[in-house]
Amino acid sequence: MTNSKQSSKALASKAASTLNDPSASQVQKSLAASVLSQSSSTNQTSSEMETKASDVIKSSKYSDETKSFAASVLSQSNKAR
């Protein structure tokens, strides 16, 4: 099953900046990498990333930017799972 959704250019740009930010957390960087991988391809979110993104959205300890990466990742997940 291919993914017809793609991350926006604006979000992909923020994700690229996050990957180059030495103070960004590993969680934020992994979500940013997933956003970037889905910005110009039909890549679909893995089940592991779905779980990580879901945990981020449920938690109050993450920034709005990290949650926006998580939301983008979840929006491109496999609905059949």
C-alpha positions in Angstrom: 0.0 0.0 0.0 1.5 3.3 -1.0 1.1 6.6 0.8 -0.5 9.5 -1.2 0.1 12.1 1.6 3.4 14.0 1.9 4.8 16.3 4.5 4.6 20.0 3.7 7.6 21.9 2.5 7.4 24.2 5.6 7.4 21.2 8.0 10.1 19.5 6.0 12.2 22.6 6.3 11.7 22.7 10.1 12.6 19.0 10.3 15.8 19.6 8.4 16.8 22.3 10.8 16.0 20.1 13.7 18.3 17.3 12.4 21.1 19.9 12.4 20.3 21.2 15.9 22.8 19.7 18.4 20.3 20.5 21.3 17.4 18.6 19.7 16.4 15.4 21.5 16.7 11.9 19.9 12.9 11.6 19.8 12.6 15.0 18.1 15.3 14.0 15.6 13.8 10.6 14.8 10.4 12.2 14.2 12.0 14.9 12.1 13.8 12.3 10.0 10.5 10.5 9.4 8.9 13.8 8.3 11.7 14.4 5.9 11.5 10.9 4.5 7.9 11.5 3.8 8.3 14.9 2.2 9.0 13.9 -1.3 8.1 10.2 -1.5 5.4 7.7 -0.9 7.1 6.3 2.2 4.7 5.2 4.9 5.2 5.4 8.6 6.4 2.2 10.3 4.5 0.8 13.2 7.4 1.7 15.6 7.2 5.3 14.5 3.4 5.3 14.9 3.8 4.2 18.5 6.6 6.8 19.2 4.5 9.6 17.6 1.4 8.6 19.5 3.3 8.6 22.8 4.7 12.1 22.0 1.2 13.5 21.3 -0.1 12.0 24.5 2.7 13.4 26.6 2.9 16.9 28.1 6.7 17.0 28.1 7.2 17.6 24.4 7.3 20.9 22.5 4.7 22.0 20.0 7.2 21.5 17.3 7.9 17.9 18.3 4.2 17.3 18.5 3.7 18.8 15.0 6.3 16.3 13.7 4.5 13.5 15.5 1.1 14.6 14.0 2.5 14.6 10.5 4.1 11.2 11.0 0.7 9.8 12.3 -1.2 11.3 9.4 0.8 9.2 7.0 0.5 5.9 8.8 -1.1 2.8 7.6 -4.8 3.1 8.4 -5.3 -0.7 8.1 -3.0 -1.3 11.2 
